[in-house]
């Protein structure tokens, strides 16, 4: 009796001839183009923006009820219905849409392809701030898990949109993990930071780290103060080696980390609007800014080699998020 059948012999040799190969890695340009049609994701926060996810405010905004004034905290909202509006004035939907349309126009002029959320989840009136629901890393996307139940459910339309685009989804934050994209940033291609807050917990950070570690990216953690939501209210990269930040809201150890990485720091000024840091880099040293940036800060940015372009966005920002919050970068040129 033969030790191996003819069928087994031929099968084994066939599989050996057409064997598996771990290299090149999933994130390599060759594999991305050959398998996924193009190079997806971001390994930085300032490379030329090529594709960005956005959502134009729509019918979901109709959940805002002018009779639901929360006088004690100076806002409107309904916990049971699942919405709140932070601004001192009720939203002007037409002006919000007009400002959003102008922002989209500017982003296209800056070289970005704008992809819209295919269908907003019903009543999820924070969906315009779509950065929070997706984090693009090298080779694909991480779908996040929103912190408050009133935002939970924004993740499904984002997942559907990414799938329709053909973008690899590398991870969906699961279990008890909490993670929102506004509290994640790349410092450079091998270092990233996450702000731990009421919206982002250690379990969420750990799951993001599981994706970044095999790519050679170190994830730094910053403990945010009080009920500050995201690190992009304190810090944002505006060039390959330049950050725009509020040093009074960041721990000294993180400022030391930036120095160790050779990152120059442009501080905010006392005459800036509280939302001044909500800016977006469209390419290295090119930043879209909104209302409330002072002449002093403008001069600081120019001195640091940063060119700016202004977009009026105050009506959208009244809801709690600005230019940075309203974009979910999906593809940037690698650094």
C-alpha positions as protocol buffer text, in pm:
chain_id: "A"
residue {
  index: 1
  type: UNK
  ca { x: 0 y: 0 z: 0 }
}
residue {
  index: 2
  type: UNK
  ca { x: 135 y: 342 z: -97 }
}
residue {
  index: 3
  type: UNK
  ca { x: 226 y: 593 z: 180 }
}
residue {
  index: 4
  type: UNK
  ca { x: 49 y: 867 z: -16 }
}
residue {
  index: 5
  type: UNK
  ca { x: -213 y: 845 z: -284 }
}
residue {
  index: 6
  type: UNK
  ca { x: -162 y: 989 z: -628 }
}
residue {
  index: 7
  type: UNK
  ca { x: -445 y: 1237 z: -558 }
}
residue {
  index: 8
  type: UNK
  ca { x: -283 y: 1356 z: -234 }
}
residue {
  index: 9
  type: UNK
  ca { x: 56 y: 1386 z: -403 }
}
residue {
  index: 10
  type: UNK
  ca { x: -78 y: 1598 z: -684 }
}
residue {
  index: 11
  type: UNK
  ca { x: -289 y: 1812 z: -446 }
}
residue {
  index: 12
  type: UNK
  ca { x: 5 y: 1883 z: -212 }
}
residue {
  index: 13
  type: UNK
  ca { x: 229 y: 1983 z: -501 }
}
residue {
  index: 14
  type: UNK
  ca { x: -39 y: 2207 z: -643 }
}
residue {
  index: 15
  type: UNK
  ca { x: -87 y: 2394 z: -315 }
}
residue {
  index: 16
  type: UNK
  ca { x: 292 y: 2416 z: -269 }
}
residue {
  index: 17
  type: UNK
  ca { x: 327 y: 2569 z: -614 }
}
residue {
  index: 18
  type: UNK
  ca { x: 55 y: 2826 z: -543 }
}
residue {
  index: 19
  type: UNK
  ca { x: 149 y: 2887 z: -180 }
}
residue {
  index: 20
  type: UNK
  ca { x: 51 y: 3166 z: 58 }
}
residue {
  index: 21
  type: UNK
  ca { x: 268 y: 3478 z: 94 }
}
residue {
  index: 22
  type: UNK
  ca { x: 262 y: 3714 z: 390 }
}
residue {
  index: 23
  type: UNK
  ca { x: 475 y: 3971 z: 208 }
}
residue {
  index: 24
  type: UNK
  ca { x: 428 y: 4236 z: 83 }
}
residue {
  index: 25
  type: UNK
  ca { x: 218 y: 4361 z: 373 }
}
residue {
  index: 26
  type: UNK
  ca { x: -150 y: 4448 z: 348 }
}
residue {
  index: 27
  type: UNK
  ca { x: -76 y: 4823 z: 376 }
}
residue {
  index: 28
  type: UNK
  ca { x: 185 y: 4828 z: 98 }
}
residue {
  index: 29
  type: UNK
  ca { x: 94 y: 5027 z: -210 }
}
residue {
  index: 30
  type: UNK
  ca { x: 127 y: 4720 z: -430 }
}
residue {
  index: 31
  type: UNK
  ca { x: -121 y: 4518 z: -223 }
}
residue {
  index: 32
  type: UNK
  ca { x: -360 y: 4809 z: -176 }
}
residue {
  index: 33
  type: UNK
  ca { x: -377 y: 4881 z: -549 }
}
residue {
  index: 34
  type: UNK
  ca { x: -389 y: 4518 z: -663 }
}
residue {
  index: 35
  type: UNK
  ca { x: -643 y: 4396 z: -407 }
}
residue {
  index: 36
  type: UNK
  ca { x: -840 y: 4708 z: -301 }
}
residue {
  index: 37
  type: UNK
  ca { x: -819 y: 4920 z: -618 }
}
residue {
  index: 38
  type: UNK
  ca { x: -622 y: 5211 z: -468 }
}
residue {
  index: 39
  type: UNK
  ca { x: -413 y: 5306 z: -168 }
}
residue {
  index: 40
  type: UNK
  ca { x: -653 y: 5373 z: 117 }
}
residue {
  index: 41
  type: UNK
  ca { x: -619 y: 5549 z: 449 }
}
residue {
  index: 42
  type: UNK
  ca { x: -385 y: 5797 z: 615 }
}
residue {
  index: 43
  type: UNK
  ca { x: -55 y: 5769 z: 798 }
}
residue {
  index: 44
  type: UNK
  ca { x: -57 y: 6138 z: 894 }
}
residue {
  index: 45
  type: UNK
  ca { x: -286 y: 6438 z: 951 }
}
residue {
  index: 46
  type: UNK
  ca { x: -134 y: 6684 z: 705 }
}
residue {
  index: 47
  type: UNK
  ca { x: -57 y: 6510 z: 375 }
}
residue {
  index: 48
  type: UNK
  ca { x: -251 y: 6625 z: 69 }
}
residue {
  index: 49
  type: UNK
  ca { x: -616 y: 6543 z: 140 }
}
residue {
  index: 50
  type: UNK
  ca { x: -744 y: 6322 z: -142 }
}
residue {
  index: 51
  type: UNK
  ca { x: -1077 y: 6189 z: -13 }
}
residue {
  index: 52
  type: UNK
  ca { x: -1293 y: 6304 z: 277 }
}
residue {
  index: 53
  type: UNK
  ca { x: -1623 y: 6183 z: 423 }
}
residue {
  index: 54
  type: UNK
  ca { x: -1884 y: 6451 z: 498 }
}
residue {
  index: 55
  type: UNK
  ca { x: -2255 y: 6485 z: 570 }
}
residue {
  index: 56
  type: UNK
  ca { x: -2470 y: 6780 z: 467 }
}
residue {
  index: 57
  type: UNK
  ca { x: -2719 y: 6866 z: 745 }
}
residue {
  index: 58
  type: UNK
  ca { x: -3055 y: 6720 z: 644 }
}
residue {
  index: 59
  type: UNK
  ca { x: -3390 y: 6601 z: 778 }
}
residue {
  index: 60
  type: UNK
  ca { x: -3227 y: 6454 z: 1089 }
}
residue {
  index: 61
  type: UNK
  ca { x: -3202 y: 6814 z: 1217 }
}
residue {
  index: 62
  type: UNK
  ca { x: -3581 y: 6832 z: 1244 }
}
residue {
  index: 63
  type: UNK
  ca { x: -3558 y: 6648 z: 1577 }
}
residue {
  index: 64
  type: UNK
  ca { x: -3453 y: 6978 z: 1737 }
}
residue {
  index: 65
  type: UNK
  ca { x: -3757 y: 7101 z: 1931 }
}
residue {
  index: 66
  type: UNK
  ca { x: -3758 y: 7474 z: 2026 }
}
residue {
  index: 67
  type: UNK
  ca { x: -3982 y: 7396 z: 2325 }
}
residue {
  index: 68
  type: UNK
  ca { x: -3714 y: 7179 z: 2489 }
}
residue {
  index: 69
  type: UNK
  ca { x: -3506 y: 7452 z: 2653 }
}
residue {
  index: 70
  type: UNK
  ca { x: -3269 y: 7332 z: 2927 }
}
residue {
  index: 71
  type: UNK
  ca { x: -3255 y: 7656 z: 3120 }
}
residue {
  index: 72
  type: UNK
  ca { x: -3025 y: 7530 z: 3393 }
}
residue {
  index: 73
  type: UNK
  ca { x: -2745 y: 7451 z: 3144 }
}
residue {
  index: 74
  type: UNK
  ca { x: -2820 y: 7703 z: 2870 }
}
residue {
  index: 75
  type: UNK
  ca { x: -2897 y: 7459 z: 2592 }
}
residue {
  index: 76
  type: UNK
  ca { x: -3179 y: 7269 z: 2423 }
}
residue {
  index: 77
  type: UNK
  ca { x: -3225 y: 6895 z: 2434 }
}
residue {
  index: 78
  type: UNK
  ca { x: -3423 y: 6582 z: 2514 }
}
residue {
  index: 79
  type: UNK
  ca { x: -3235 y: 6289 z: 2664 }
}
residue {
  index: 80
  type: UNK
  ca { x: -3511 y: 6041 z: 2588 }
}
residue {
  index: 81
  type: UNK
  ca { x: -3546 y: 6152 z: 2225 }
}
residue {
  index: 82
  type: UNK
  ca { x: -3167 y: 6155 z: 2191 }
}
residue {
  index: 83
  type: UNK
  ca { x: -3059 y: 6503 z: 2086 }
}
residue {
  index: 84
  type: UNK
  ca { x: -2910 y: 6823 z: 2222 }
}
residue {
  index: 85
  type: UNK
  ca { x: -2809 y: 7158 z: 2080 }
}
residue {
  index: 86
  type: UNK
  ca { x: -2528 y: 7345 z: 2254 }
}
residue {
  index: 87
  type: UNK
  ca { x: -2550 y: 7681 z: 2082 }
}
residue {
  index: 88
  type: UNK
  ca { x: -2690 y: 7993 z: 2248 }
}
residue {
  index: 89
  type: UNK
  ca { x: -2935 y: 8022 z: 1958 }
}
residue {
  index: 90
  type: UNK
  ca { x: -3145 y: 7758 z: 1787 }
}
residue {
  index: 91
  type: UNK
  ca { x: -3001 y: 7634 z: 1457 }
}
residue {
  index: 92
  type: UNK
  ca { x: -3072 y: 7807 z: 1129 }
}
residue {
  index: 93
  type: UNK
  ca { x: -3084 y: 7504 z: 901 }
}
residue {
  index: 94
  type: UNK
  ca { x: -3065 y: 7700 z: 576 }
}
residue {
  index: 95
  type: UNK
  ca { x: -2756 y: 7889 z: 688 }
}
residue {
  index: 96
  type: UNK
  ca { x: -2597 y: 7570 z: 816 }
}
residue {
  index: 97
  type: UNK
  ca { x: -2645 y: 7404 z: 478 }
}
residue {
  index: 98
  type: UNK
  ca { x: -2519 y: 7710 z: 294 }
}
residue {
  index: 99
  type: UNK
  ca { x: -2200 y: 7721 z: 502 }
}
residue {
  index: 100
  type: UNK
  ca { x: -2151 y: 7346 z: 465 }
}
residue {
  index: 101
  type: UNK
  ca { x: -2190 y: 7373 z: 86 }
}
residue {
  index: 102
  type: UNK
  ca { x: -1927 y: 7648 z: 75 }
}
residue {
  index: 103
  type: UNK
  ca { x: -1691 y: 7436 z: 282 }
}
residue {
  index: 104
  type: UNK
  ca { x: -1736 y: 7143 z: 43 }
}
residue {
  index: 105
  type: UNK
  ca { x: -1662 y: 7377 z: -250 }
}
residue {
  index: 106
  type: UNK
  ca { x: -1340 y: 7495 z: -84 }
}
residue {
  index: 107
  type: UNK
  ca { x: -1227 y: 7140 z: -6 }
}
residue {
  index: 108
  type: UNK
  ca { x: -1277 y: 7040 z: -369 }
}
residue {
  index: 109
  type: UNK
  ca { x: -1077 y: 7343 z: -480 }
}
residue {
  index: 110
  type: UNK
  ca { x: -804 y: 7230 z: -239 }
}
residue {
  index: 111
  type: UNK
  ca { x: -782 y: 6896 z: -421 }
}
residue {
  index: 112
  type: UNK
  ca { x: -1008 y: 6669 z: -215 }
}
residue {
  index: 113
  type: UNK
  ca { x: -1278 y: 6434 z: -338 }
}
residue {
  index: 114
  type: UNK
  ca { x: -1580 y: 6479 z: -111 }
}
residue {
  index: 115
  type: UNK
  ca { x: -1782 y: 6165 z: -39 }
}
residue {
  index: 116
  type: UNK
  ca { x: -2119 y: 6207 z: 130 }
}
residue {
  index: 117
  type: UNK
  ca { x: -2268 y: 5974 z: 387 }
}
residue {
  index: 118
  type: UNK
  ca { x: -2509 y: 5765 z: 182 }
}
residue {
  index: 119
  type: UNK
  ca { x: -2801 y: 5790 z: 425 }
}
residue {
  index: 120
  type: UNK
  ca { x: -2805 y: 5948 z: 768 }
}
residue {
  index: 121
  type: UNK
  ca { x: -2942 y: 5751 z: 1062 }
}
residue {
  index: 122
  type: UNK
  ca { x: -3285 y: 5885 z: 1156 }
}
residue {
  index: 123
  type: UNK
  ca { x: -3274 y: 6166 z: 1410 }
}
residue {
  index: 124
  type: UNK
  ca { x: -2896 y: 6155 z: 1456 }
}
residue {
  index: 125
  type: UNK
  ca { x: -2857 y: 6531 z: 1431 }
}
residue {
  index: 126
  type: UNK
  ca { x: -2484 y: 6525 z: 1517 }
}
residue {
  index: 127
  type: UNK
  ca { x: -2402 y: 6333 z: 1200 }
}
residue {
  index: 128
  type: UNK
  ca { x: -2261 y: 6644 z: 1032 }
}
residue {
  index: 129
  type: UNK
  ca { x: -1962 y: 6597 z: 1265 }
}
residue {
  index: 130
  type: UNK
  ca { x: -1864 y: 6276 z: 1089 }
}
residue {
  index: 131
  type: UNK
  ca { x: -1498 y: 6275 z: 1196 }
}
residue {
  index: 132
  type: UNK
  ca { x: -1605 y: 6105 z: 1519 }
}
residue {
  index: 133
  type: UNK
  ca { x: -1736 y: 5790 z: 1353 }
}
residue {
  index: 134
  type: UNK
  ca { x: -1429 y: 5692 z: 1147 }
}
residue {
  index: 135
  type: UNK
  ca { x: -1052 y: 5695 z: 1186 }
}
residue {
  index: 136
  type: UNK
  ca { x: -850 y: 5634 z: 871 }
}
residue {
  index: 137
  type: UNK
  ca { x: -512 y: 5467 z: 926 }
}
residue {
  index: 138
  type: UNK
  ca { x: -264 y: 5322 z: 680 }
}
residue {
  index: 139
  type: UNK
  ca { x: -450 y: 5079 z: 456 }
}
residue {
  index: 140
  type: UNK
  ca { x: -807 y: 5133 z: 572 }
}
residue {
  index: 141
  type: UNK
  ca { x: -1053 y: 5251 z: 834 }
}
residue {
  index: 142
  type: UNK
  ca { x: -1144 y: 5196 z: 1195 }
}
residue {
  index: 143
  type: UNK
  ca { x: -1516 y: 5239 z: 1259 }
}
residue {
  index: 144
  type: UNK
  ca { x: -1548 y: 5388 z: 1604 }
}
residue {
  index: 145
  type: UNK
  ca { x: -1803 y: 5339 z: 1881 }
}
residue {
  index: 146
  type: UNK
  ca { x: -1964 y: 5661 z: 1998 }
}
residue {
  index: 147
  type: UNK
  ca { x: -1960 y: 5742 z: 2368 }
}
residue {
  index: 148
  type: UNK
  ca { x: -2309 y: 5881 z: 2446 }
}
residue {
  index: 149
  type: UNK
  ca { x: -2616 y: 5676 z: 2350 }
}
residue {
  index: 150
  type: UNK
  ca { x: -2760 y: 5981 z: 2172 }
}
residue {
  index: 151
  type: UNK
  ca { x: -2486 y: 5942 z: 1908 }
}
residue {
  index: 152
  type: UNK
  ca { x: -2485 y: 5564 z: 1902 }
}
residue {
  index: 153
  type: UNK
  ca { x: -2614 y: 5454 z: 1563 }
}
residue {
  index: 154
  type: UNK
  ca { x: -2411 y: 5696 z: 1352 }
}
residue {
  index: 155
  type: UNK
  ca { x: -2165 y: 5411 z: 1297 }
}
residue {
  index: 156
  type: UNK
  ca { x: -2394 y: 5204 z: 1071 }
}
residue {
  index: 157
  type: UNK
  ca { x: -2432 y: 5457 z: 785 }
}
residue {
  index: 158
  type: UNK
  ca { x: -2058 y: 5521 z: 795 }
}
residue {
  index: 159
  type: UNK
  ca { x: -1985 y: 5148 z: 770 }
}
residue {
  index: 160
  type: UNK
  ca { x: -2226 y: 5116 z: 479 }
}
residue {
  index: 161
  type: UNK
  ca { x: -2069 y: 5412 z: 300 }
}
residue {
  index: 162
  type: UNK
  ca { x: -1714 y: 5280 z: 343 }
}
residue {
  index: 163
  type: UNK
  ca { x: -1816 y: 4936 z: 221 }
}
residue {
  index: 164
  type: UNK
  ca { x: -1979 y: 5084 z: -89 }
}
residue {
  index: 165
  type: UNK
  ca { x: -1657 y: 5274 z: -161 }
}
residue {
  index: 166
  type: UNK
  ca { x: -1458 y: 4952 z: -129 }
}
residue {
  index: 167
  type: UNK
  ca { x: -1248 y: 5087 z: 159 }
}
residue {
  index: 168
  type: UNK
  ca { x: -1107 y: 4815 z: 386 }
}
residue {
  index: 169
  type: UNK
  ca { x: -1253 y: 4826 z: 737 }
}
residue {
  index: 170
  type: UNK
  ca { x: -969 y: 4710 z: 959 }
}
residue {
  index: 171
  type: UNK
  ca { x: -1157 y: 4723 z: 1287 }
}
residue {
  index: 172
  type: UNK
  ca { x: -1488 y: 4810 z: 1445 }
}
residue {
  index: 173
  type: UNK
  ca { x: -1453 y: 4917 z: 1808 }
}
residue {
  index: 174
  type: UNK
  ca { x: -1639 y: 4653 z: 2006 }
}
residue {
  index: 175
  type: UNK
  ca { x: -1713 y: 4530 z: 2356 }
}
residue {
  index: 176
  type: UNK
  ca { x: -1711 y: 4815 z: 2606 }
}
residue {
  index: 177
  type: UNK
  ca { x: -1462 y: 5019 z: 2406 }
}
residue {
  index: 178
  type: UNK
  ca { x: -1542 y: 5385 z: 2343 }
}
residue {
  index: 179
  type: UNK
  ca { x: -1364 y: 5579 z: 2073 }
}
residue {
  index: 180
  type: UNK
  ca { x: -1444 y: 5895 z: 1875 }
}
residue {
  index: 181
  type: UNK
  ca { x: -1232 y: 6019 z: 1588 }
}
residue {
  index: 182
  type: UNK
  ca { x: -1209 y: 6376 z: 1714 }
}
residue {
  index: 183
  type: UNK
  ca { x: -988 y: 6248 z: 1995 }
}
residue {
  index: 184
  type: UNK
  ca { x: -734 y: 6078 z: 1766 }
}
residue {
  index: 185
  type: UNK
  ca { x: -447 y: 6238 z: 1577 }
}
residue {
  index: 186
  type: UNK
  ca { x: -131 y: 6138 z: 1398 }
}
residue {
  index: 187
  type: UNK
  ca { x: 180 y: 6326 z: 1514 }
}
residue {
  index: 188
  type: UNK
  ca { x: 386 y: 6175 z: 1234 }
}
residue {
  index: 189
  type: UNK
  ca { x: 376 y: 5842 z: 1047 }
}
residue {
  index: 190
  type: UNK
  ca { x: 514 y: 5649 z: 1345 }
}
residue {
  index: 191
  type: UNK
  ca { x: 344 y: 5829 z: 1634 }
}
residue {
  index: 192
  type: UNK
  ca { x: -21 y: 5898 z: 1712 }
}
residue {
  index: 193
  type: UNK
  ca { x: -211 y: 6030 z: 2013 }
}
residue {
  index: 194
  type: UNK
  ca { x: -550 y: 5964 z: 2165 }
}
residue {
  index: 195
  type: UNK
  ca { x: -724 y: 6183 z: 2420 }
}
residue {
  index: 196
  type: UNK
  ca { x: -883 y: 5981 z: 2700 }
}
residue {
  index: 197
  type: UNK
  ca { x: -1206 y: 6148 z: 2807 }
}
residue {
  index: 198
  type: UNK
  ca { x: -1575 y: 6089 z: 2877 }
}
residue {
  index: 199
  type: UNK
  ca { x: -1600 y: 5989 z: 2508 }
}
residue {
  index: 200
  type: UNK
  ca { x: -1288 y: 5772 z: 2481 }
}
residue {
  index: 201
  type: UNK
  ca { x: -1186 y: 5504 z: 2729 }
}
residue {
  index: 202
  type: UNK
  ca { x: -877 y: 5289 z: 2773 }
}
residue {
  index: 203
  type: UNK
  ca { x: -1045 y: 4986 z: 2614 }
}
residue {
  index: 204
  type: UNK
  ca { x: -1117 y: 5189 z: 2300 }
}
residue {
  index: 205
  type: UNK
  ca { x: -757 y: 5310 z: 2294 }
}
residue {
  index: 206
  type: UNK
  ca { x: -631 y: 4953 z: 2335 }
}
residue {
  index: 207
  type: UNK
  ca { x: -831 y: 4834 z: 2035 }
}
residue {
  index: 208
  type: UNK
  ca { x: -697 y: 5117 z: 1817 }
}
residue {
  index: 209
  type: UNK
  ca { x: -347 y: 5032 z: 1938 }
}
residue {
  index: 210
  type: UNK
  ca { x: -394 y: 4673 z: 1818 }
}
residue {
  index: 211
  type: UNK
  ca { x: -429 y: 4803 z: 1463 }
}
residue {
  index: 212
  type: UNK
  ca { x: -147 y: 5058 z: 1484 }
}
residue {
  index: 213
  type: UNK
  ca { x: 118 y: 4846 z: 1656 }
}
residue {
  index: 214
  type: UNK
  ca { x: 178 y: 4604 z: 1363 }
}
residue {
  index: 215
  type: UNK
  ca { x: 219 y: 4912 z: 1143 }
}
residue {
  index: 216
  type: UNK
  ca { x: 500 y: 5038 z: 1364 }
}
residue {
  index: 217
  type: UNK
  ca { x: 295 y: 5324 z: 1512 }
}
residue {
  index: 218
  type: UNK
  ca { x: 327 y: 5416 z: 1880 }
}
residue {
  index: 219
  type: UNK
  ca { x: 2 y: 5535 z: 2038 }
}
residue {
  index: 220
  type: UNK
  ca { x: 45 y: 5802 z: 2306 }
}
residue {
  index: 221
  type: UNK
  ca { x: -232 y: 5870 z: 2556 }
}
residue {
  index: 222
  type: UNK
  ca { x: -332 y: 6211 z: 2692 }
}
residue {
  index: 223
  type: UNK
  ca { x: -577 y: 6245 z: 2980 }
}
residue {
  index: 224
  type: UNK
  ca { x: -816 y: 6530 z: 2896 }
}
residue {
  index: 225
  type: UNK
  ca { x: -951 y: 6751 z: 3172 }
}
residue {
  index: 226
  type: UNK
  ca { x: -1304 y: 6756 z: 3310 }
}
residue {
  index: 227
  type: UNK
  ca { x: -1570 y: 6701 z: 3045 }
}
residue {
  index: 228
  type: UNK
  ca { x: -1366 y: 6812 z: 2746 }
}
residue {
  index: 229
  type: UNK
  ca { x: -1459 y: 6571 z: 2471 }
}
residue {
  index: 230
  type: UNK
  ca { x: -1180 y: 6546 z: 2218 }
}
residue {
  index: 231
  type: UNK
  ca { x: -814 y: 6628 z: 2178 }
}
residue {
  index: 232
  type: UNK
  ca { x: -886 y: 6832 z: 1864 }
}
residue {
  index: 233
  type: UNK
  ca { x: -1021 y: 7104 z: 2092 }
}
residue {
  index: 234
  type: UNK
  ca { x: -670 y: 7132 z: 2239 }
}
residue {
  index: 235
  type: UNK
  ca { x: -430 y: 7026 z: 1964 }
}
residue {
  index: 236
  type: UNK
  ca { x: -411 y: 6981 z: 1586 }
}
residue {
  index: 237
  type: UNK
  ca { x: -125 y: 6920 z: 1342 }
}
residue {
  index: 238
  type: UNK
  ca { x: -93 y: 7190 z: 1073 }
}
residue {
  index: 239
  type: UNK
  ca { x: 236 y: 7088 z: 904 }
}
residue {
  index: 240
  type: UNK
  ca { x: 471 y: 6791 z: 905 }
}
residue {
  index: 241
  type: UNK
  ca { x: 654 y: 6926 z: 1210 }
}
residue {
  index: 242
  type: UNK
  ca { x: 420 y: 7197 z: 1338 }
}
residue {
  index: 243
  type: UNK
  ca { x: 126 y: 7177 z: 1579 }
}
residue {
  index: 244
  type: UNK
  ca { x: -134 y: 7441 z: 1667 }
}
residue {
  index: 245
  type: UNK
  ca { x: -237 y: 7402 z: 2030 }
}
residue {
  index: 246
  type: UNK
  ca { x: -355 y: 7537 z: 2363 }
}
residue {
  index: 247
  type: UNK
  ca { x: -75 y: 7447 z: 2606 }
}
residue {
  index: 248
  type: UNK
  ca { x: -290 y: 7525 z: 2910 }
}
residue {
  index: 249
  type: UNK
  ca { x: -516 y: 7227 z: 2831 }
}
residue {
  index: 250
  type: UNK
  ca { x: -244 y: 6970 z: 2766 }
}
residue {
  index: 251
  type: UNK
  ca { x: -25 y: 6786 z: 3018 }
}
residue {
  index: 252
  type: UNK
  ca { x: 337 y: 6889 z: 3033 }
}
residue {
  index: 253
  type: UNK
  ca { x: 446 y: 6533 z: 2952 }
}
residue {
  index: 254
  type: UNK
  ca { x: 271 y: 6557 z: 2615 }
}
residue {
  index: 255
  type: UNK
  ca { x: 438 y: 6891 z: 2539 }
}
residue {
  index: 256
  type: UNK
  ca { x: 768 y: 6716 z: 2616 }
}
residue {
  index: 257
  type: UNK
  ca { x: 676 y: 6437 z: 2374 }
}
residue {
  index: 258
  type: UNK
  ca { x: 613 y: 6691 z: 2100 }
}
residue {
  index: 259
  type: UNK
  ca { x: 952 y: 6849 z: 2165 }
}
residue {
  index: 260
  type: UNK
  ca { x: 1123 y: 6509 z: 2158 }
}
residue {
  index: 261
  type: UNK
  ca { x: 962 y: 6441 z: 1819 }
}
residue {
  index: 262
  type: UNK
  ca { x: 1086 y: 6774 z: 1685 }
}
residue {
  index: 263
  type: UNK
  ca { x: 739 y: 6924 z: 1653 }
}
residue {
  index: 264
  type: UNK
  ca { x: 723 y: 7302 z: 1669 }
}
residue {
  index: 265
  type: UNK
  ca { x: 429 y: 7447 z: 1864 }
}
residue {
  index: 266
  type: UNK
  ca { x: 217 y: 7749 z: 1770 }
}
residue {
  index: 267
  type: UNK
  ca { x: 15 y: 7855 z: 2074 }
}
residue {
  index: 268
  type: UNK
  ca { x: -333 y: 8008 z: 2066 }
}
residue {
  index: 269
  type: UNK
  ca { x: -372 y: 8371 z: 2176 }
}
residue {
  index: 270
  type: UNK
  ca { x: -597 y: 8524 z: 2445 }
}
residue {
  index: 271
  type: UNK
  ca { x: -799 y: 8706 z: 2178 }
}
residue {
  index: 272
  type: UNK
  ca { x: -887 y: 8388 z: 1984 }
}
residue {
  index: 273
  type: UNK
  ca { x: -1238 y: 8241 z: 1984 }
}
residue {
  index: 274
  type: UNK
  ca { x: -1272 y: 7920 z: 2197 }
}
residue {
  index: 275
  type: UNK
  ca { x: -1323 y: 7715 z: 1880 }
}
residue {
  index: 276
  type: UNK
  ca { x: -1016 y: 7849 z: 1700 }
}
residue {
  index: 277
  type: UNK
  ca { x: -833 y: 7514 z: 1704 }
}
residue {
  index: 278
  type: UNK
  ca { x: -1103 y: 7346 z: 1496 }
}
residue {
  index: 279
  type: UNK
  ca { x: -904 y: 7381 z: 1175 }
}
residue {
  index: 280
  type: UNK
  ca { x: -816 y: 7137 z: 895 }
}
residue {
  index: 281
  type: UNK
  ca { x: -488 y: 7088 z: 712 }
}
residue {
  index: 282
  type: UNK
  ca { x: -546 y: 7013 z: 343 }
}
residue {
  index: 283
  type: UNK
  ca { x: -176 y: 6968 z: 267 }
}
residue {
  index: 284
  type: UNK
  ca { x: 149 y: 7032 z: 454 }
}
residue {
  index: 285
  type: UNK
  ca { x: 146 y: 7393 z: 573 }
}
residue {
  index: 286
  type: UNK
  ca { x: -197 y: 7472 z: 427 }
}
residue {
  index: 287
  type: UNK
  ca { x: -486 y: 7509 z: 673 }
}
residue {
  index: 288
  type: UNK
  ca { x: -855 y: 7600 z: 648 }
}
residue {
  index: 289
  type: UNK
  ca { x: -956 y: 7820 z: 940 }
}
residue {
  index: 290
  type: UNK
  ca { x: -1290 y: 7945 z: 1066 }
}
residue {
  index: 291
  type: UNK
  ca { x: -1434 y: 8235 z: 1260 }
}
residue {
  index: 292
  type: UNK
  ca { x: -1259 y: 8372 z: 1565 }
}
residue {
  index: 293
  type: UNK
  ca { x: -895 y: 8347 z: 1465 }
}
residue {
  index: 294
  type: UNK
  ca { x: -715 y: 8660 z: 1581 }
}
residue {
  index: 295
  type: UNK
  ca { x: -465 y: 8869 z: 1388 }
}
residue {
  index: 296
  type: UNK
  ca { x: -201 y: 8776 z: 1645 }
}
residue {
  index: 297
  type: UNK
  ca { x: -250 y: 8404 z: 1585 }
}
residue {
  index: 298
  type: UNK
  ca { x: -271 y: 8456 z: 1210 }
}
residue {
  index: 299
  type: UNK
  ca { x: 70 y: 8622 z: 1224 }
}
residue {
  index: 300
  type: UNK
  ca { x: 211 y: 8337 z: 1433 }
}
residue {
  index: 301
  type: UNK
  ca { x: 94 y: 8082 z: 1177 }
}
residue {
  index: 302
  type: UNK
  ca { x: 234 y: 8281 z: 887 }
}
residue {
  index: 303
  type: UNK
  ca { x: 568 y: 8315 z: 1066 }
}
residue {
  index: 304
  type: UNK
  ca { x: 570 y: 7936 z: 1108 }
}
residue {
  index: 305
  type: UNK
  ca { x: 520 y: 7897 z: 731 }
}
residue {
  index: 306
  type: UNK
  ca { x: 151 y: 7807 z: 750 }
}
residue {
  index: 307
  type: UNK
  ca { x: -81 y: 7952 z: 486 }
}
residue {
  index: 308
  type: UNK
  ca { x: -450 y: 7981 z: 573 }
}
residue {
  index: 309
  type: UNK
  ca { x: -780 y: 7996 z: 391 }
}
residue {
  index: 310
  type: UNK
  ca { x: -1089 y: 8127 z: 567 }
}
residue {
  index: 311
  type: UNK
  ca { x: -1432 y: 7962 z: 559 }
}
residue {
  index: 312
  type: UNK
  ca { x: -1733 y: 8106 z: 742 }
}
residue {
  index: 313
  type: UNK
  ca { x: -1866 y: 7819 z: 954 }
}
residue {
  index: 314
  type: UNK
  ca { x: -2011 y: 7971 z: 1269 }
}
residue {
  index: 315
  type: UNK
  ca { x: -2367 y: 7845 z: 1216 }
}
residue {
  index: 316
  type: UNK
  ca { x: -2257 y: 7483 z: 1189 }
}
residue {
  index: 317
  type: UNK
  ca { x: -2012 y: 7528 z: 1475 }
}
residue {
  index: 318
  type: UNK
  ca { x: -2293 y: 7639 z: 1710 }
}
residue {
  index: 319
  type: UNK
  ca { x: -2394 y: 7275 z: 1734 }
}
residue {
  index: 320
  type: UNK
  ca { x: -2066 y: 7182 z: 1899 }
}
residue {
  index: 321
  type: UNK
  ca { x: -1825 y: 7105 z: 1615 }
}
residue {
  index: 322
  type: UNK
  ca { x: -1635 y: 7301 z: 1353 }
}
residue {
  index: 323
  type: UNK
  ca { x: -1433 y: 7254 z: 1035 }
}
residue {
  index: 324
  type: UNK
  ca { x: -1217 y: 6973 z: 1171 }
}
residue {
  index: 325
  type: UNK
  ca { x: -1514 y: 6789 z: 1323 }
}
residue {
  index: 326
  type: UNK
  ca { x: -1711 y: 6801 z: 998 }
}
residue {
  index: 327
  type: UNK
  ca { x: -1455 y: 6601 z: 800 }
}
residue {
  index: 328
  type: UNK
  ca { x: -1360 y: 6235 z: 810 }
}
residue {
  index: 329
  type: UNK
  ca { x: -1039 y: 6209 z: 603 }
}
residue {
  index: 330
  type: UNK
  ca { x: -1029 y: 5876 z: 419 }
}
residue {
  index: 331
  type: UNK
  ca { x: -721 y: 5922 z: 201 }
}
residue {
  index: 332
  type: UNK
  ca { x: -417 y: 6147 z: 243 }
}
residue {
  index: 333
  type: UNK
  ca { x: -87 y: 6133 z: 60 }
}
residue {
  index: 334
  type: UNK
  ca { x: 158 y: 5940 z: 278 }
}
residue {
  index: 335
  type: UNK
  ca { x: 455 y: 6115 z: 436 }
}
